[in-house]
Amino acid sequence: MTAADAKPFGALSGLRIIDLTQMLAGPYGTMMLADHGAEVIKVEPLTGDMTRGAGPYRQDDARRALGGYFQSIDRNKQSVCLDLKSEAGRAALKALVRDADALTENFRAGVMERLGIGYEVLRVINPRLVYGALRGFGDKRTGASPYADWPAFDVVAQAMGGVMAITGPDPATPTKVGPGVGDIVPGMMLAFGVLAAIHHARRTGEGQFVDVSMVDAVLAICERTVWQHSILDQTPGPEGNHHPFLCPFGMFPAADGFITVAAQQDNFFQILCEAIGAAPLLADPRFASHRLRSENRRALIEALSVNTRRLSKAELTATLGGRIPFGPVMNIAEIERDPHFAARQMIVEVEQPGAAPIRIAGVPVKMTRTPGGVHARAPLLGEHTRAQLRRAGLTEAEIQTLIDGRAAASMQD
């Protein structure tokens, strides 16, 4: 099923988003909107979003129309192909914008202006339009960064936003966070900003420019380092797998992997020690209070680890699960077998043209009256071009000219 075939659903049903974003950051944000019922029209160049060809594909997928990367973050969307370098393509985009609630893009600064379809042009066509821009270092309209023209990807945002500096196994080894938080967190903030501005536009009829910098977004989730530097004059570095102030609060070894506990409170600390055979630690004066456990955390972590590594993850789960804040470190194979994620519908299947369905992550925000969901696979390239342009008021001749242009460009490629 495609998004165009799905029945209206979700709290955002009735919102119409024209989405020019590509790669991960912008599409993740518009995915969040689509997952809760917004109609997201993904406007792609004739060659498609760069992630379309990234795969990966199953070995038995002869068609190779939709890769796992693209399926995961572009589900629930529709695809329209336009060449925005052509006059006809720009005219078609303007037609789509007339009744849209928002347009989103993550081009480098100045690209849309050079094409003649920047915010100042589009807001004349639709004064209530919310224009969401996501760039590495933001847009001059809200604060002119000296790096405004620099390109950026996830790893750059992680580095310059501060998260790498406090992540790693030891103070000498800054480390990239596994998931692309330098893309995904800005994408989330783009979704929030667009929704906030749409709320304002629906009350007042006044659209606005919404600007998200990838680096700013990463700094915002590193908020603790800002006040640590201000109040304590500290420059935090990597803390490994434990907390700089709280103990025990972090990852500990098991016989067959690792577990996490957050047992800094007196009652939780007592339960932990008694359950894993470390009761003598309760009488140790170095660990007699919250403050002392923090001051002597390295010794405490080592002492607890001696006891936890004697037990398996299953044994520790049986002993500690539900009694203190506890969780085993799980890989995706374990997650897929775990009943929590099944009950929460966090692993879902989507149609895969040319092969059996594939699994992708589900929707984490649950609602009782207007539930979101993954209702449609990602769109094929340009799958909804004709229908959406017809709806936007283009004539059949105009639409056919655009379709023929796409076909000619494909043949040249």
Helices and strands as residue ranges (DSSP letters): E 16-19, H 25-35, E 39-44, G 50-54, H 68-74, E 77-81, H 87-97, E 102-105, H 111-115, H 119-125, E 130-135, H 154-161, G 164-166, H 181-204, E 208-213, H 214-221, H 223-232, E 249-254, E 257-262, H 266-275, G 279-283, G 285-287, H 290-295, H 297-308, H 313-320, E 326-328, H 332-337, H 339-343, E 347-352, E 355-361, H 385-391, H 396-412
